[in-house]
Amino acid sequence: MTAEITSSLNAFDALKPHFNPFAEEVWIIALNSHMQVLGLEMIFRGTADQCLIHPRDIFRYLIMSNASCFVMAHNHPSQQVMPSTQDLTLTRKIHSAALLFQIPLQDHIVFGSEKYFSMADHGYFKNWKKSFHVQKYY
């Protein structure tokens, strides 16, 4: 894959064909340092309104893909693309872990079949980055 993800709309366009109207799914777009797609993988599949996720599986995929950064996404079969409180809590945890792994989370997109919500576009990551400091040991 050599497509570039330079905006939330590019990411949504890559994810849209994979929309599942019956179950929530979590997708990861692994990116190199030039924002080119290394891989697009469904990491978790849940039920109609929830999906259990573990960070270790996300980062295993990213490390095996040799990713420099990534976009996380999940669908809402209900077509309501506003993130839930649980979505925001999980994203903040993944965002923090990504900073520790030094594989930055560029965006978390919640998508339906025709529309999406980008947490990066809505400023969530900017606020979280201010409140999280990674201590570097060299």
Buried (B, 14 or more C-beta within 10 A) or exposed (E): EEBEBEBBEBBBEBBBEEBBEEBBBBBBBBBBEEBBBBBBBBBBEBEEEEBEBEBEEBBEBBEEBEBBBBBBBBBBBEEEBEBEEEBBEBBBEBBBBBBEBEBBBBBBBBBBEEEBBBBBBEEBBEEBBEEEEEEEEE
